[in-house]
Amino acid sequence: MKQAITGFNQDIYGDWVAELACGHAQHVRHNPPWQSRPWVVTEAGRQKMLGLELGCVLCDRNE
């Protein structure tokens, strides 16, 4: 189920986590070549992505 990004925080390892409208969270790492999300490493990039919808696996499983 698609859910909008409402904010970001960092986990204990410094990786960025998107806070979703449903209350769940999802890591949004920039770790090329597996995950290419260069926007996550800057404040301006993260701000531009507020409202972007990501698939929430936990919502898909009704958790």
Backbone bond lengths (Angstrom), bond angles and torsions (degrees), N, CA, C in turn:
res aa  C-N    CA-C-N  psi(-1)  N-CA   C-N-CA  omega(-1)  CA-C   N-CA-C  phi
1 M - - - 1.435 - - 1.528 108.00 -
2 K 1.306 116.62 132.92 1.462 121.52 179.60 1.526 110.29 -76.69
3 Q 1.332 115.31 134.19 1.460 122.43 178.50 1.526 108.75 -135.38
4 A 1.317 116.35 141.53 1.468 121.38 -178.39 1.526 111.23 -75.98
5 I 1.346 115.38 144.49 1.457 121.30 173.01 1.527 107.38 -75.94
6 T 1.329 116.32 127.82 1.461 120.96 179.63 1.530 112.49 -110.24
7 G 1.320 117.28 -12.86 1.459 121.01 179.52 1.511 110.67 179.17
8 F 1.316 115.45 -178.06 1.470 121.37 -179.62 1.517 109.16 -139.40
9 N 1.328 115.93 152.17 1.459 122.42 169.46 1.514 107.39 -147.40
10 Q 1.308 116.80 171.27 1.459 121.19 178.58 1.518 109.87 -111.22
11 D 1.345 114.86 142.36 1.462 119.05 176.59 1.535 109.15 -80.89
12 I 1.306 116.75 -177.56 1.466 120.50 -175.64 1.534 113.17 -65.73
13 Y 1.337 117.70 -14.73 1.460 122.24 179.20 1.526 112.33 -98.12
14 G 1.349 116.42 -1.41 1.457 120.32 -179.59 1.512 114.24 89.45
15 D 1.327 117.41 3.98 1.463 120.72 177.44 1.525 109.41 -79.35
16 W 1.330 116.56 143.80 1.460 121.35 -178.35 1.515 111.45 -80.35
17 V 1.316 114.89 140.14 1.458 123.26 -179.39 1.526 107.58 -126.43
18 A 1.336 116.41 127.88 1.461 121.25 176.52 1.521 108.84 -84.35
19 E 1.325 115.47 132.42 1.465 121.14 174.01 1.524 106.21 -91.97
20 L 1.328 116.64 127.33 1.452 121.56 -175.13 1.523 112.02 -102.39
21 A 1.330 116.14 156.53 1.464 122.18 -177.54 1.527 112.42 -58.79
22 C 1.322 117.56 -26.56 1.458 121.72 -178.84 1.532 112.67 -77.75
23 G 1.340 116.43 -10.01 1.457 120.51 -177.59 1.520 113.30 99.87
24 H 1.319 117.47 -10.20 1.458 121.28 176.53 1.527 109.50 -84.59
25 A 1.316 116.59 176.08 1.459 122.45 -179.72 1.522 109.48 -136.06
26 Q 1.329 115.48 155.56 1.461 120.33 179.87 1.521 109.36 -145.45
27 H 1.343 117.06 130.86 1.454 120.50 175.64 1.530 109.84 -63.24
28 V 1.328 115.77 140.42 1.466 121.83 176.24 1.528 107.69 -130.45
29 R 1.316 115.44 71.16 1.462 121.80 -175.87 1.525 111.59 -80.45
30 H 1.314 114.78 149.61 1.466 121.74 168.74 1.519 105.29 -107.21
31 N 1.321 116.26 102.84 1.453 121.98 -174.79 1.529 109.17 -141.65
32 P 1.344 116.53 69.44 1.470 119.57 -177.56 1.523 111.48 -59.04
33 P 1.316 119.65 147.81 1.465 126.68 2.49 1.530 113.40 -89.78
34 W 1.309 118.13 0.44 1.467 119.87 -176.14 1.524 112.83 -73.51
35 Q 1.317 117.29 -43.29 1.460 121.61 -179.53 1.521 107.90 -132.18
36 S 1.311 116.23 116.44 1.461 120.57 -179.34 1.525 109.44 -107.54
37 R 1.307 115.12 96.34 1.464 121.77 178.13 1.531 108.71 -135.22
38 P 1.335 116.97 66.85 1.463 119.46 -177.58 1.527 113.12 -61.13
39 W 1.322 117.21 -23.05 1.463 121.16 -179.70 1.518 112.56 -64.55
40 V 1.335 118.10 -22.69 1.463 120.73 -174.78 1.529 112.88 -74.34
41 V 1.316 118.08 -17.58 1.463 119.87 -174.83 1.531 113.69 -84.24
42 T 1.343 118.50 -6.76 1.464 120.37 177.95 1.524 110.11 -123.26
43 E 1.318 115.04 150.19 1.469 120.52 177.24 1.531 110.69 -60.18
44 A 1.327 116.74 -43.60 1.471 120.57 -179.87 1.526 110.83 -62.65
45 G 1.315 116.74 -40.25 1.465 120.89 178.65 1.515 111.69 -63.38
46 R 1.325 116.89 -43.95 1.464 120.24 179.00 1.523 110.87 -65.67
47 Q 1.318 117.41 -40.73 1.467 120.69 179.53 1.532 111.38 -61.34
48 K 1.339 116.52 -37.85 1.470 120.47 178.96 1.524 111.77 -64.36
49 M 1.319 117.77 -24.99 1.456 121.38 -176.02 1.530 113.84 -91.68
50 L 1.319 117.54 -4.19 1.470 119.15 175.60 1.524 108.41 -59.03
51 G 1.309 116.11 131.95 1.461 121.56 -177.46 1.519 113.61 94.68
52 L 1.344 117.70 -18.55 1.464 121.05 176.03 1.523 108.67 -60.68
53 E 1.303 116.94 139.79 1.462 119.88 179.83 1.517 111.21 -95.66
54 L 1.317 115.32 131.23 1.466 123.07 175.26 1.520 108.64 -116.01
55 G 1.302 116.44 152.40 1.460 120.23 175.06 1.521 110.37 -72.94
56 C 1.323 117.31 127.88 1.461 121.86 179.53 1.532 108.59 -104.05
57 V 1.323 115.34 109.38 1.462 121.47 -179.07 1.532 110.78 -64.35
58 L 1.324 117.11 -37.53 1.467 120.09 -179.03 1.531 111.26 -65.22
59 C 1.319 117.61 -39.36 1.470 120.21 175.27 1.528 111.01 -65.50
60 D 1.342 115.44 -39.21 1.468 119.35 178.06 1.531 111.33 -59.41
61 R 1.339 116.18 -32.03 1.467 120.82 -179.84 1.522 111.91 -93.09
62 N 1.336 117.26 8.33 1.471 122.75 -179.87 1.524 112.71 60.09
63 E 1.333 116.62 38.35 1.473 120.96 178.98 1.513 110.29 -98.17
